[in-house]
Amino acid sequence: MQQTNSSELKLLPGRTLSTEQEELVHAILRFCRDHIHSEHAVLVIRGDAGTGKSLVINSAFEKIQEAARSSGSRDVLRGTHNVLLVNHPEMIKLYRNISESLPALRKKDYERPTTFVNSMDRQHKRADIVFIDEAHLLLSRRDSYNRFNHDNHLREIIRLSRIAIIVFDSRQVLKFKSYWDDQRLEHLLHDVPHEVFTLTTQFRVRANPDVMEWISAFCNRRILPLPARQEFDFRIYDDALEMYHDICAMNARFGLCRMLSTYDYPYVLNGQDHFIEEGRFRLRWDRARPEQRLPWAERADTIDEVGSVYTVQGFDLNYAGVILGPSVTYDPRTQRIVIKPDRYEDGAAFAGRGALDNPEAVQEQIILNSINVLMTRGTMGLYIYASNVDLRRKLHDMASRRA
């Protein structure tokens, strides 16, 4: 695929698809035409970060909206009411920007899940086809603060549609109130006709398989020998400031290079800047700029900020400099990663623990999920700095023995 730093171009329908992606687009269209008169049907799209799930559903959605809005057509999809939902403010901004250049799409075709549910209930209507990107971010419980007064986003969306096409990755779940795993999804869908498709080819992280194997092992609390030297630039740092300087240099050369961090440093939405400090390194957290047209990852000013999982989930970077904060530690005795949820500063992520059977285990998994998201952003390189001394020493030792 042609290299581009524009997220809009990367998700633009009409972009060249792989054979696997093209086949899935056709499968989605076939599924929708077969089930458009059904009471309910669900198609689940699985795949690791970087396999092109969002590109596939936006490509299929554009074709369905073209059929729905065509005049004189005998297509069974003509006249259908369809919508694409995403519970991520940066991603919905991106989708709406893309719609401006495509005649079959409208900005109103993209909604947040709660807005959709409340609107359909108020009008006593239901949609024909609903696409859901990042379905693992859907609420799995009531959230009165955000005006969702039902018990489960996905259950309500299925109730309010004939067909639901959902993108789901349990390794990207980030909050108690949107806690999902494979078992919960299967239980919810057990009495609903559904099919499952899985994308397997990695397009974001342009590296040999050993890089993804290393990341996967790390997110399962194990540290493998560092991947062999290759075109993908994988580095370990003892100094966060040195890592930042190298990220800045790569950004000057390639663009789209950013610093990222686990949510282990205080952040309060009070209009003030909040800083991440590690030794000589000091840089402010990402700032909410809902009025900005471009997403955080693409704004030039954000090279002077540190992104969180909430600003980069779903987006590509060229190089990612990842700070593993104090919640990510290492036990030399067991030679395992040890997660310390009490050091994690994202209090909102752990709100409502009473609804879970094993909240401590889920807390740890959420932090591991966030690491997986951060480490799979870079297409050309991944730089890592660890705050914890034992983990930093272990990674340094692995780097010194690297092939």
C-alpha positions as CSV (number, residue, x, y, z in Angstrom):
1,M,0.0,0.0,0.0
2,Q,1.2,3.6,-0.7
3,Q,2.6,5.4,2.4
4,T,0.6,8.3,3.7
5,N,0.6,10.3,6.9
6,S,-3.1,11.1,6.5
7,S,-5.5,9.0,8.6
8,E,-8.3,10.1,6.3
9,L,-6.6,8.7,3.2
10,K,-5.9,5.4,5.1
11,L,-9.6,4.9,5.9
12,L,-10.9,6.3,2.6
13,P,-13.2,3.9,0.8
14,G,-11.7,3.1,-2.6
15,R,-8.2,2.7,-1.2
16,T,-6.6,-0.5,-2.4
17,L,-7.6,-3.4,-0.3
18,S,-5.8,-6.7,0.2
19,T,-7.4,-9.8,-1.1
20,E,-8.4,-10.7,2.4
21,Q,-10.0,-7.3,3.1
22,E,-11.7,-7.2,-0.3
23,E,-13.3,-10.7,0.4
24,L,-14.5,-9.5,3.7
25,V,-16.1,-6.4,2.2
26,H,-18.0,-8.7,-0.2
27,A,-19.0,-10.9,2.6
28,I,-20.4,-8.0,4.5
29,L,-22.5,-6.9,1.5
30,R,-23.7,-10.4,1.0
31,F,-24.6,-10.8,4.7
32,C,-26.6,-7.5,4.6
33,R,-28.5,-8.4,1.5
34,D,-29.3,-11.9,2.9
35,H,-30.5,-10.6,6.3
36,I,-32.1,-7.2,5.4
37,H,-35.5,-8.7,6.1
38,S,-34.5,-10.6,9.2
39,E,-35.6,-9.7,12.7
40,H,-31.9,-9.5,13.9
41,A,-28.5,-10.7,12.6
42,V,-24.9,-9.8,13.7
43,L,-21.6,-10.1,11.8
44,V,-18.5,-9.9,14.0
45,I,-15.2,-8.8,12.6
46,R,-12.1,-9.8,14.7
47,G,-8.5,-9.0,14.1
48,D,-5.4,-7.6,15.9
49,A,-4.6,-3.9,15.9
50,G,-3.4,-2.9,12.4
51,T,-5.2,-5.5,10.3
52,G,-7.4,-2.9,8.6
53,K,-10.7,-3.5,10.4
54,S,-11.8,0.2,10.2
55,L,-10.9,0.5,6.5
56,V,-12.9,-2.6,5.8
57,I,-16.1,-1.5,7.5
58,N,-15.9,2.1,6.1
59,S,-15.4,0.6,2.6
60,A,-18.4,-1.7,3.1
61,F,-20.5,1.1,4.7
62,E,-19.8,3.5,1.7
63,K,-21.0,0.8,-0.7
64,I,-24.1,0.1,1.3
65,Q,-25.0,3.8,1.5
66,E,-24.4,4.2,-2.2
67,A,-27.0,1.4,-2.7
68,A,-29.3,2.8,-0.1
69,R,-29.3,6.3,-1.8
70,S,-29.4,5.1,-5.5
71,S,-32.5,6.1,-7.5
72,G,-34.1,3.7,-9.8
73,S,-32.2,0.7,-8.4
74,R,-33.8,-2.6,-7.6
75,D,-31.2,-3.4,-4.9
76,V,-32.8,-4.7,-1.7
77,L,-30.7,-2.2,0.2
78,R,-32.3,0.8,-1.6
79,G,-34.0,3.1,0.9
80,T,-32.5,1.5,3.9
81,H,-31.6,3.6,7.0
82,N,-28.0,2.8,8.0
83,V,-25.5,4.3,10.4
84,L,-21.9,3.8,11.6
85,L,-21.3,4.1,15.3
86,V,-18.0,4.8,17.1
87,N,-17.6,5.5,20.8
88,H,-14.3,7.4,20.3
89,P,-14.3,11.2,19.8
90,E,-11.1,11.3,17.8
91,M,-12.3,8.5,15.5
92,I,-15.8,10.0,14.8
93,K,-14.1,13.3,13.9
94,L,-12.0,11.3,11.4
95,Y,-15.0,9.5,9.8
96,R,-17.0,12.7,9.5
97,N,-14.1,14.4,7.8
98,I,-13.8,11.5,5.3
99,S,-17.6,11.8,4.5
100,E,-17.1,15.3,3.0
101,S,-15.3,13.8,0.0
102,L,-17.7,11.0,-0.8
103,P,-21.1,11.6,-2.4
104,A,-22.7,8.5,-0.9
105,L,-21.9,9.6,2.7
106,R,-23.1,12.3,5.0
107,K,-21.7,13.5,8.3
108,K,-25.0,12.5,10.0
109,D,-24.3,8.9,9.0
110,Y,-21.8,8.7,11.9
111,E,-23.0,8.8,15.5
112,R,-22.0,8.0,19.0
113,P,-23.7,4.9,20.4
114,T,-25.6,6.6,23.2
115,T,-26.8,9.3,20.8
116,F,-28.1,6.6,18.5
117,V,-29.8,4.5,21.2
118,N,-31.5,7.5,22.8
119,S,-32.6,9.0,19.4
120,M,-34.1,5.7,18.2
121,D,-35.9,5.1,21.4
122,R,-37.3,8.7,21.4
123,Q,-38.6,8.3,17.8
124,H,-39.8,4.7,18.3
125,K,-37.7,3.7,15.3
126,R,-35.0,1.2,14.4
127,A,-32.3,1.3,11.8
128,D,-31.7,-1.3,9.1
129,I,-27.9,-1.8,9.2
130,V,-25.7,-0.5,12.0
131,F,-21.9,-0.7,11.8
132,I,-20.0,-0.4,15.0
133,D,-16.3,0.4,15.0
134,E,-14.3,-0.4,18.2
135,A,-17.2,-2.3,19.6
136,H,-15.0,-3.2,22.5
137,L,-15.5,0.4,23.7
138,L,-19.2,0.0,24.0
139,L,-20.7,0.4,27.5
140,S,-21.4,-2.9,29.2
141,R,-23.4,-1.2,32.0
142,R,-25.5,1.8,32.8
143,D,-23.8,5.2,32.6
144,S,-26.2,7.8,33.8
145,Y,-23.5,10.5,33.7
146,N,-23.3,10.1,30.0
147,R,-27.1,9.7,29.6
148,F,-27.1,6.0,28.9
149,N,-29.8,4.5,31.0
150,H,-29.9,0.9,29.7
151,D,-27.7,-2.0,30.8
152,N,-25.6,-2.7,27.7
153,H,-24.9,-0.7,24.5
154,L,-24.6,-3.7,22.2
155,R,-27.8,-5.3,23.4
156,E,-29.7,-2.1,22.8
157,I,-28.1,-1.5,19.4
158,I,-29.1,-5.0,18.3
159,R,-32.6,-4.4,19.5
160,L,-32.8,-1.2,17.5
161,S,-31.5,-2.6,14.2
162,R,-32.0,-5.5,11.8
163,I,-28.3,-6.0,11.2
164,A,-25.3,-5.1,13.3
165,I,-21.8,-5.3,11.8
166,I,-19.3,-5.0,14.7
167,V,-15.5,-4.8,15.0
168,F,-14.4,-6.4,18.2
169,D,-11.0,-6.9,19.9
170,S,-11.0,-7.9,23.5
171,R,-7.4,-6.9,23.9
172,Q,-8.3,-3.2,23.5
173,V,-10.8,-3.0,26.4
174,L,-9.8,-0.1,28.6
175,K,-12.5,0.5,31.3
176,F,-14.7,-1.3,33.8
177,K,-17.8,0.3,32.4
178,S,-17.0,-1.0,28.9
179,Y,-15.6,-4.3,30.1
180,W,-15.9,-7.1,27.5
181,D,-14.2,-10.4,26.9
182,D,-14.9,-13.2,24.4
183,Q,-17.2,-15.0,26.8
184,R,-19.4,-12.0,27.4
185,L,-19.7,-11.4,23.7
186,E,-20.6,-15.0,23.0
187,H,-23.2,-15.0,25.8
188,L,-24.9,-11.9,24.5
189,L,-25.0,-13.3,20.9
190,H,-25.9,-16.9,21.8
191,D,-29.6,-16.5,20.7
192,V,-28.9,-14.1,17.8
193,P,-28.0,-15.4,14.3
194,H,-24.4,-14.4,13.7
195,E,-21.3,-15.0,11.8
196,V,-17.6,-14.3,12.7
197,F,-14.8,-13.2,10.3
198,T,-11.2,-12.7,11.3
199,L,-8.6,-10.5,9.6
200,T,-5.1,-11.9,10.1
201,T,-2.6,-9.9,8.0
202,Q,-0.8,-7.1,9.8
203,F,-0.6,-3.8,7.8
204,R,0.4,-1.2,10.4
205,V,3.5,-2.6,12.1
206,R,5.8,-3.2,9.1
207,A,8.1,-5.6,10.9
208,N,9.1,-9.2,10.9
209,P,6.8,-11.6,13.0
210,D,9.2,-11.5,15.9
211,V,8.3,-7.9,16.7
212,M,4.6,-8.7,17.1
213,E,5.5,-11.9,19.0
214,W,7.6,-9.8,21.4
215,I,4.8,-7.3,22.0
216,S,2.2,-10.1,22.5
217,A,4.5,-11.8,25.0
218,F,5.1,-8.6,26.9
219,C,1.4,-8.0,27.2
220,N,1.2,-11.5,28.7
221,R,3.8,-10.6,31.3
222,R,6.8,-12.2,29.6
223,I,9.9,-10.6,28.1
224,L,11.3,-12.4,25.1
225,P,14.8,-11.7,23.7
226,L,14.6,-8.5,21.7
227,P,13.7,-9.0,18.0
228,A,16.7,-9.2,15.6
229,R,17.8,-6.0,14.0
230,Q,15.7,-5.3,10.9
231,E,14.3,-2.4,8.9
232,F,11.6,-1.9,11.6
233,D,13.4,0.3,14.2
234,F,13.0,-1.2,17.7
235,R,15.0,0.4,20.5
236,I,15.2,0.4,24.3
237,Y,16.1,3.5,26.2
238,D,17.6,4.2,29.6
239,D,16.7,8.0,29.3
240,A,13.3,9.2,28.4
241,L,14.7,12.6,27.2
242,E,17.0,10.9,24.8
243,M,14.1,8.9,23.4
244,Y,12.1,12.2,23.0
245,H,15.0,13.8,21.1
246,D,15.1,10.8,18.7
247,I,11.3,10.9,18.3
248,C,11.6,14.6,17.4
249,A,14.4,13.8,14.9
250,M,12.3,11.1,13.2
251,N,9.3,13.5,13.2
252,A,11.3,16.1,11.4
253,R,12.3,13.4,8.8
254,F,9.1,11.4,8.4
255,G,6.3,13.2,10.3
256,L,3.7,11.4,12.4
257,C,6.1,10.5,15.3
258,R,4.8,11.0,18.8
259,M,5.5,10.3,22.5
260,L,3.0,8.0,24.3
261,S,2.6,6.8,27.8
262,T,0.7,4.5,30.0
263,Y,-1.8,6.3,32.2
264,D,0.5,6.4,35.2
265,Y,0.9,10.2,35.6
266,P,-1.8,12.6,37.1
267,Y,-4.2,14.1,34.6
268,V,-7.2,16.2,35.6
269,L,-9.6,17.9,33.2
270,N,-9.4,21.3,34.8
271,G,-8.1,23.4,31.9
272,Q,-4.5,23.3,33.2
273,D,-1.5,21.5,31.7
274,H,-0.3,18.3,33.4
275,F,3.2,17.0,33.0
276,I,4.9,13.6,32.7
277,E,8.3,13.7,34.4
278,E,10.9,11.0,34.2
279,G,14.4,12.1,35.2
280,R,15.4,14.9,32.8
281,F,12.3,14.4,30.7
282,R,9.3,16.7,31.3
283,L,6.5,17.1,28.8
284,R,2.8,17.8,29.2
285,W,0.0,15.3,28.6
286,D,-2.2,15.6,25.5
287,R,-4.7,18.3,25.6
288,A,-8.4,17.9,24.5
289,R,-9.0,20.0,21.4
290,P,-12.5,19.0,20.2
291,E,-12.7,22.1,18.0
292,Q,-9.7,21.0,16.0
293,R,-10.5,19.3,12.7
294,L,-7.4,17.0,12.7
295,P,-7.1,14.2,15.3
296,W,-4.5,14.5,18.0
297,A,-2.0,12.2,16.2
298,E,-1.9,14.4,13.1
299,R,-1.7,17.9,14.7
300,A,1.8,19.3,14.4
301,D,1.7,20.9,17.9
302,T,1.3,17.5,19.6
303,I,5.0,16.6,19.1
304,D,5.3,18.7,22.3
305,E,2.8,16.5,24.1
306,V,2.6,12.9,25.4
307,G,-0.4,11.0,24.0
308,S,-2.5,8.6,26.0
309,V,-4.3,5.4,24.9
310,Y,-7.4,7.5,24.5
311,T,-6.0,9.8,21.9
312,V,-4.1,7.2,19.8
313,Q,-6.4,4.1,19.9
314,G,-7.3,3.4,16.2
315,F,-4.6,5.6,14.7
316,D,-1.3,5.0,13.0
317,L,2.0,6.7,13.8
318,N,5.3,6.3,11.9
319,Y,7.4,6.1,15.1
320,A,6.0,5.7,18.7
321,G,8.1,6.5,21.8
322,V,6.3,4.6,24.6
323,I,6.9,5.4,28.3
324,L,6.0,2.5,30.5
325,G,5.0,4.2,33.7
326,P,5.3,3.1,37.4
327,S,2.4,0.6,37.2
328,V,4.5,-1.6,34.9
329,T,7.2,-3.4,36.9
330,Y,9.4,-6.4,36.7
331,D,10.2,-9.2,39.3
332,P,13.7,-10.5,38.7
333,R,12.9,-13.6,40.8
334,T,10.0,-14.8,38.7
335,Q,11.3,-13.1,35.6
336,R,7.8,-11.8,34.9
337,I,6.1,-8.4,34.3
338,V,4.2,-7.4,37.4
339,I,1.3,-4.9,37.0
340,K,0.6,-2.5,39.9
341,P,-2.9,-1.1,39.5
342,D,-2.5,1.2,42.5
343,R,0.1,3.1,40.5
344,Y,-2.3,3.6,37.6
345,E,-3.7,7.2,37.5
346,D,-6.8,6.6,35.3
347,G,-9.3,6.4,38.1
348,A,-12.3,6.6,35.7
349,A,-11.1,3.3,34.1
350,F,-11.7,1.4,37.4
351,A,-15.0,3.1,38.4
352,G,-17.7,0.6,39.2
353,R,-15.7,-2.4,40.4
354,G,-18.6,-3.9,42.3
355,A,-20.2,-5.2,39.0
356,L,-17.2,-7.5,38.3
357,D,-16.5,-10.9,39.8
358,N,-12.7,-10.4,39.8
359,P,-12.0,-6.7,39.6
360,E,-8.3,-7.0,40.5
361,A,-7.6,-9.3,37.6
362,V,-9.6,-7.1,35.3
363,Q,-7.6,-4.0,36.4
364,E,-4.4,-5.7,35.5
365,Q,-5.8,-6.8,32.1
366,I,-6.9,-3.3,31.3
367,I,-3.4,-2.0,31.9
368,L,-1.9,-4.8,29.8
369,N,-4.5,-3.9,27.1
370,S,-3.4,-0.3,27.2
371,I,0.2,-1.3,26.7
372,N,-0.8,-3.4,23.7
373,V,-2.6,-0.4,22.1
374,L,0.4,1.9,22.7
375,M,3.0,-0.6,21.4
376,T,1.1,-1.3,18.2
377,R,0.9,2.3,16.9
378,G,4.2,2.6,15.1
379,T,4.4,1.5,11.4
380,M,8.2,2.1,11.1
381,G,9.5,2.0,14.7
382,L,8.9,1.5,18.4
383,Y,11.0,3.1,21.1
384,I,10.5,2.0,24.7
385,Y,11.5,3.6,28.1
386,A,10.6,2.0,31.4
387,S,10.1,4.0,34.6
388,N,10.6,1.0,36.9
389,V,14.3,0.4,37.7
390,D,14.1,-3.4,37.6
391,L,12.2,-3.4,34.3
392,R,14.5,-0.8,32.8
393,R,17.5,-2.9,33.8
394,K,16.0,-6.0,32.3
395,L,15.3,-4.3,29.0
396,H,18.7,-2.8,28.9
397,D,20.3,-6.2,29.5
398,M,18.2,-7.7,26.7
399,A,19.2,-4.8,24.4
400,S,22.9,-5.4,25.1
401,R,22.6,-9.1,24.2
402,R,20.6,-8.4,21.1
403,A,21.5,-10.3,17.9
